């Protein structure tokens, strides 16, 4: 039993993008302090925006992330179009929707198969799965098939699965051809059984951590479940216009972290797939809802591990909706919309795979950006992650052995799918008993 004082210090916590560390102070068998530190975050992109021509901003900001770069690209394009007063065409909106679906298919698959599933099967890494084990063999091939389908869709529509080149301010510079559309439909349809298996894996996963918290997401005002349009739903009866995001997000200075934290009405909150599912599950594609059946009754949920299940469900919705959009639309070349610069402010808000992403630019009449603001999902989840770790550690004390405590903290942080440096098992703790 941990009746003595105990310090847990993790030096470099690598995840998907960047790095972080963790410090836990235990005294008299109880956690007194938890510091979740994002330690490699400030790369000064907001400073780099200053003095740049507006046309250069989207591709610059796409480099913020090597996995969900297309979300940053589209958020930035939306901010630029907002500043210029450009209204995208219906076809452009459809192509951007497909771009986001391709991103979410491959990005959620990356997290679920490579980072979270090894915990379920008791393996250190996805590539340690045994080809001679029927279940593990199936998961190996399912993971690569789903990722390939998402990559193909994103490449067809946006030019690349990361750092896309076809979406630009005012539209697209290349359009899907019929042969590619047909092949995309085939790949998406072929991947659907694998996605259904994935949903069952995470529906029945043995890990749970339930703590009442708040949820926030960009939710469509009617229509279909999506990642681009809507208002910001706080889960408390509010639906705030996304242009007003910096009026209700409360920046929290975290002195030991390189990233700002955020609260709403002095309370922490969670963004991401679980938030979206809790707030908008009724807007899922009809075929998705039909396939899920009673699984949807698990939402709304405050079990953080249901974020994994919510991501798997979003993959299915993205497949079903993409197939429908590809079938009913005939994509034709159209000119990029252009407007002269003006003194203005532009806002772009996107539901990135890991949660709500905010971009804001201040544009001068010369077409040069004066300054900008960026709020990313992991920064918003930072305070909530820290509070969850605090409660988890106290639940595990006093009986959990050190290795058990370490593993449970790892799994909990992974469930958020935080966007830091890519790694599967990342938590290396130095235990120093006082």
Beta strands, then each sheet from edge to edge (+ up, - down):
strand 1: 6-14
strand 2: 16-17
strand 3: 19-27
strand 4: 30-38
strand 5: 167-168
strand 6: 171-172
strand 7: 214-215
strand 8: 217-219
strand 9: 231-233
strand 10: 239-240
strand 11: 250-252
strand 12: 261-263
strand 13: 269-270
strand 14: 344-352
strand 15: 355-363
strand 16: 369-375
strand 17: 421-422
strand 18: 429-433
sheet 1: 4+ 3- 1+ 18-
sheet 2: 2+ 17-
sheet 3: 5+ 6-
sheet 4: 7+ 13+
sheet 5: 8+ 9- 10+
sheet 6: 11+ 12-
sheet 7: 14+ 15- 16+
end
